[in-house]
Amino acid sequence: MDNHYYDDNGIYTCSAPANEGSLPPAGAVRESPPSRPGYWPKRTAANDGWELVEDHRGERGWLAGVPAVVRELGPLPEGWSSTPPPQANEDACRDKRQAAFIEQTDPIRDQALTYWAEAQGWRLAGDEAKSQIALDKCTRLLTDYVTAKEAIRAAIRKEAAEESVQADAGGESEKGGDVVNPAPASLYLTASGTYHAPGCRYTAGAGEWLQPSAVRSRRPTAKACGLCRPGAV
């Protein structure tokens, strides 16, 4: 006999053994939730039973041409596409580069130009020694400027490649047709911030077992495993 818990929106969260002879606590029922691939249990509007709702949470795609991740239960939003629009990845990377340049490298460039202007001023004043000192500072900063821009480009290329691999891995696991598992009484939280159901092949890494309610408080950004799909916490 188990208590089957649901949140304020009626969405099933987890199950836990019930005490013999007790009544279900608030936010829980004894009626077992149904299970179906690609769906998640939720209490009916009248709270008189369970219903199944499409579950695309965690699915990556594009909404109106912009990269997006499904966060809520229900059908895919209108305008959703699993295929990237032309130039989507390139444009996203370009925008990230531009934002990083403005924040991290533009101040270096501006300081270099300030020293260059100072060098010209000293040269016009006839002080070649001070002009050379300012020019040397300008040269060093311009070198730092180029190095920083290259580092940003490399980091964003790496990030884009990793996101592509993760999206592909998640898509393969979700397409496998595995039944969506109700969240178990204990979840395995790895050091990387992913939580897994008992028996998942990824539970061999470093981490710890937690109650579902403790996973989100311990790691607010925790993500569900795309293989065992232990459900939202």
Secondary structure, DSSP 4 states (H G I P E B T S, - for coil): -EEEEE-TTSBEEEEEEPPTTPPPPTTEESSPPP--TTEEEEE-TTSSSEEEEE--TT-EEEETTEEEE--SSSSPPTTEESSPPTTHHHHHHHHHHHHHIIIIIHHHHHHHHHHHHHHHHHHHTT-HHHHHHHHHHHHHHHHHHHHHHHHHHHHHHHHHHHHHHHHHHHHHHHTT-PPPPPPPSSEEEETTSEEE-TT-TTTTSSEEEE-HHHHHHH-TT-EE-TTT-----
